[in-house]
Structure formats: C-alpha cells, structure tokens
Amino acid sequence: MRPTEPRIPPIAPDMFTAEQAAIAGDHAKYNFARVMVQHPELYRTFIPFGEQLMRRSSLPARDREILLLRTLTLCREAYEAPHHVLIARHAGLTDQEIEAAKSGGGTLPAADRTLVHAAEELVRNHCVSDTTWRSLAQRYSRAQLMELVFLVGEYTMTAMATNSFGIPVDGDAAHGTGEANG
C-alpha cells in the first residue's frame, strides 16, 4: 500500500548541491528527480538505463506505452502512470486505447493485446510464457524482445521506488495536462 505522506520528500531545486543540480538537469521540475538526487550515485547510474529504454529503444513508442500502461496499472503505481497517459497520447493512442491497455486489453487489436499479456506475465510470473513469446517473436527482433522484458522490469522497479518513497504526483500530470516525464 502506498504511503499517505511522502517518506522521502522532494527537495526544492534551490536546495540542491551543485552535484544534485548537475544530475537533475532539466528534470529538476519533477518530483521523481527531486527525490532521487538525494542518492546521487544511485540516480547517476539509473538515468542511462531509463534513457536507453525510453529514448533510444528500438520498440515503437506506441507499443512501449501499451506495455507501460498495463505494467504501471498492475503495480498500482501512482507517480509515473499519469505521465505515461500523456506520453501515450503523444504516441498516438486514443483515450479508449489507453483505458483498454490499462484494464487488460479489451478492445485493442490482437497484437496490442499480446503486449498487454506480456506485461501481465512479466509482472505476475516474472517470465513471458512460450505462447506469448512466440507471438511477440513474429513481430519483434531479438533486441526488441530483450528491450520489452527490461522495459517492464525497469518500470516495475520504478513502481517499487515511487510507491515506497511516496513520491507525490507532479501537478500538471495529475490533471492530464502539461508535459510528459518519461
């Protein structure tokens, strides 16, 4: 259960050390960065992994967001989830598709439902079933299959952190407006 109050409150950017300011960079406006800079070594290591999976991934953005919307829902994640609704819209998903991805696939096309199933299997069983893997392998390269597994794993780990630390949702994201933080 997510705490009702932040366990590790975000620090204001004007309270950052020079090292924290350098690590946070343009993300200093986000509560996630304002919490994570409190462990500079860990955050410095974490950033490249997340950027590889989001900004340099070979998976199509739409597909990544379907995976993430389901993963974050299953993890009952409250901080990243509203950001990824915005990112999903930018990736071309409709509000109906976003809701279907979050709730388990429903009206999504079969290929998208396979992504939903992959996220469910990874979160629940920590392994993609043979049937789902075969279906994914018809659509994705070996590198993309690897990225898919690591993407769900990274966001499951992030959910553990945001939920446990009680990171407050950023104001604009909470209202479905503003820019997306991925």
Backbone torsions as a table, in degrees:
resi	resn	phi	psi	omega
1	MET	NA	132.4	179.6
2	ARG	-67.8	137.1	178.4
3	PRO	-65.8	154.2	-179.7
4	THR	-80.9	-21.4	178.0
5	GLU	-124.7	149.7	176.9
6	PRO	-59.1	131.5	174.9
7	ARG	-84.5	-30.7	173.8
8	ILE	-125.8	92.4	-176.6
9	PRO	-64.9	144.1	174.2
10	PRO	-62.7	142.3	175.5
11	ILE	-98.6	147.6	-179.2
12	ALA	-68.5	140.3	179.9
13	PRO	-54.5	-30.4	179.5
14	ASP	-73.7	-5.6	175.9
15	MET	-101.6	-2.2	179.8
16	PHE	-64.1	146.0	166.0
17	THR	-74.2	170.2	177.1
18	ALA	-59.7	-40.0	179.4
19	GLU	-63.7	-45.4	179.9
20	GLN	-63.1	-41.6	179.4
21	ALA	-62.7	-40.8	-179.9
22	ALA	-66.0	-40.9	-179.2
23	ILE	-69.8	-43.8	-177.5
24	ALA	-68.9	-39.0	179.7
25	GLY	51.9	-133.0	-178.8
26	ASP	-69.2	-12.3	-179.1
27	HIS	-87.7	4.0	-178.4
28	ALA	-59.4	-19.2	179.1
29	LYS	-78.0	-11.9	-177.9
30	TYR	-97.2	137.5	179.7
31	ASN	-59.4	-33.9	179.0
32	PHE	-57.4	-50.8	179.7
33	ALA	-64.3	-37.6	-177.6
34	ARG	-70.1	-18.1	171.6
35	VAL	-89.8	-49.1	-172.8
36	MET	-64.4	-29.0	179.4
37	VAL	-65.6	-9.6	177.8
38	GLN	-75.3	-6.7	170.4
39	HIS	-132.9	77.4	-172.2
40	PRO	-55.1	-41.7	-177.7
41	GLU	-64.0	-43.3	179.9
42	LEU	-65.8	-47.0	-178.5
43	TYR	-64.2	-39.6	179.0
44	ARG	-60.8	-34.6	178.4
45	THR	-78.2	-36.0	-176.7
46	PHE	-69.8	-39.1	-173.7
47	ILE	-53.8	-51.8	-177.4
48	PRO	-61.5	-35.2	178.9
49	PHE	-63.4	-49.5	178.8
50	GLY	-62.4	-40.5	179.2
51	GLU	-66.1	-37.2	176.6
52	GLN	-60.4	-44.3	-176.0
53	LEU	-75.4	-26.3	-178.4
54	MET	-103.3	-44.6	-172.0
55	ARG	-97.3	-22.8	-178.6
56	ARG	-119.2	15.8	-179.5
57	SER	-70.3	148.4	174.2
58	SER	-91.8	-3.5	174.9
59	LEU	-74.0	140.8	175.5
60	PRO	-59.4	142.3	-177.3
61	ALA	-56.3	-41.4	-179.7
62	ARG	-60.2	-45.0	-178.9
63	ASP	-65.6	-41.7	177.0
64	ARG	-57.8	-43.9	-176.2
65	GLU	-69.4	-35.1	174.9
66	ILE	-61.1	-46.6	177.5
67	LEU	-58.5	-45.5	-175.5
68	LEU	-72.0	-39.0	178.8
69	LEU	-60.1	-42.6	179.3
70	ARG	-70.2	-42.7	179.8
71	THR	-59.5	-50.0	-177.8
72	LEU	-64.2	-35.3	177.0
73	THR	-66.1	-46.7	-179.7
74	LEU	-62.1	-33.2	-179.7
75	CYS	-84.8	0.5	-177.3
76	ARG	52.4	42.0	-175.8
77	GLU	-83.7	132.5	-173.7
78	ALA	-108.7	-22.0	-175.9
79	TYR	-85.5	-54.9	-176.7
80	GLU	-73.3	-31.0	-173.8
81	ALA	-52.9	-49.3	180.0
82	PRO	-66.0	-31.3	175.7
83	HIS	-63.0	-40.6	-176.8
84	HIS	-76.7	-18.8	169.3
85	VAL	-65.1	-44.1	178.1
86	LEU	-64.5	-43.7	179.3
87	ILE	-63.3	-40.6	179.4
88	ALA	-61.9	-40.5	177.4
89	ARG	-62.3	-41.9	178.2
90	HIS	-65.6	-26.9	179.5
91	ALA	-84.5	0.1	174.6
92	GLY	101.3	3.2	177.8
93	LEU	-77.7	139.9	175.3
94	THR	-80.9	166.0	177.1
95	ASP	-60.7	-36.2	177.8
96	GLN	-64.7	-42.5	179.3
97	GLU	-67.2	-37.4	177.7
98	ILE	-61.5	-47.7	179.4
99	GLU	-63.7	-39.1	178.8
100	ALA	-65.0	-42.1	178.6
101	ALA	-63.2	-43.1	179.9
102	LYS	-64.2	-38.5	-172.4
103	SER	-90.8	-5.0	175.3
104	GLY	124.0	12.2	172.2
105	GLY	110.2	-48.3	176.2
106	GLY	33.7	-104.1	-172.4
107	THR	-89.5	4.3	179.8
108	LEU	-68.4	153.3	174.0
109	PRO	-59.7	159.0	-175.0
110	ALA	-54.5	-42.9	-178.9
111	ALA	-62.5	-37.9	178.4
112	ASP	-72.2	-35.5	176.5
113	ARG	-64.3	-31.6	176.4
114	THR	-64.0	-38.5	175.9
115	LEU	-63.0	-42.7	178.0
116	VAL	-59.6	-45.7	179.7
117	HIS	-63.5	-39.3	178.9
118	ALA	-61.4	-44.9	178.1
119	ALA	-61.2	-43.8	179.7
120	GLU	-61.4	-45.0	-179.0
121	GLU	-64.9	-42.0	179.9
122	LEU	-65.7	-43.3	-179.6
123	VAL	-68.7	-43.7	-174.5
124	ARG	-82.7	-40.6	-173.1
125	ASN	-112.8	-8.8	-177.7
126	HIS	61.6	27.1	179.5
127	CYS	-162.7	140.6	174.6
128	VAL	-83.9	133.1	179.7
129	SER	-66.2	160.6	178.0
130	ASP	-59.2	-43.1	-178.6
131	THR	-61.9	-47.5	-180.0
132	THR	-65.8	-41.1	-179.8
133	TRP	-60.0	-45.4	180.0
134	ARG	-60.5	-42.0	179.2
135	SER	-64.6	-44.5	178.5
136	LEU	-64.2	-38.4	-176.7
137	ALA	-66.7	-19.4	175.2
138	GLN	-74.5	-18.5	-173.0
139	ARG	-113.0	-26.9	-171.9
140	TYR	-122.8	151.8	175.7
141	SER	-74.2	169.2	177.3
142	ARG	-58.8	-44.0	179.5
143	ALA	-62.0	-40.6	179.3
144	GLN	-66.7	-37.3	176.5
145	LEU	-62.9	-39.7	177.6
146	MET	-65.1	-44.3	179.2
147	GLU	-61.3	-40.3	179.8
148	LEU	-57.6	-47.2	-179.9
149	VAL	-64.2	-46.1	-179.3
150	PHE	-67.8	-33.5	178.2
151	LEU	-62.4	-49.2	179.0
152	VAL	-63.9	-40.8	178.7
153	GLY	-63.7	-43.0	-178.8
154	GLU	-64.8	-40.4	-179.4
155	TYR	-77.3	-24.9	171.5
156	THR	-67.0	-43.7	177.0
157	MET	-63.3	-42.7	178.1
158	THR	-61.5	-39.8	177.6
159	ALA	-60.9	-39.2	177.8
160	MET	-60.8	-41.4	-179.2
161	ALA	-71.3	-51.9	-176.2
162	THR	-63.3	-38.7	178.7
163	ASN	-69.2	-46.9	-177.1
164	SER	-68.4	-38.0	-179.6
165	PHE	-78.5	-18.1	-178.4
166	GLY	70.6	39.5	-178.0
167	ILE	-66.1	122.1	-179.5
168	PRO	-67.6	143.3	177.2
169	VAL	-65.4	137.8	176.8
170	ASP	-66.7	140.2	-174.3
171	GLY	-49.1	-53.5	-177.5
172	ASP	-64.8	-40.6	-178.8
173	ALA	-65.2	-37.2	-179.1
174	ALA	-61.1	-26.0	-178.2
175	HIS	-103.1	6.1	178.2
176	GLY	73.2	22.6	179.7
177	THR	-126.9	178.8	176.5
178	GLY	83.8	-167.5	-178.0
179	GLU	-95.5	155.3	-176.7
180	ALA	-87.9	139.9	176.5
181	ASN	-112.6	111.1	-177.4
182	GLY	-118.5	NA	NA
